[in-house]
Amino acid sequence: MTKIEILGTGCAKCKRLFANVQEAVKDLKITAEVIKVEDLDAIVEAGVMLTPALFINGELRTEGRVPCVEEIITMLKE
């Protein structure tokens, strides 16, 4: 199962990234565990300097921006 983590403090960008990830998972019809991490200590511990950040299976894929649904689909297919 794919594990997707969205790290951010709950701002508008973080919410948009979460929505884009959910749409990408739905479009691909895959089973994925999507987790929102809003705890500041956990975000810092992960080494994230800019939010929102997107981790797929423990690998940092984007930081400080909101990728579009198509870009997330491409990342999930890799």
Helices and strands as residue ranges (DSSP letters): E 2-7, H 12-28, E 32-37, H 40-45, E 53-56, E 59-63, H 69-77
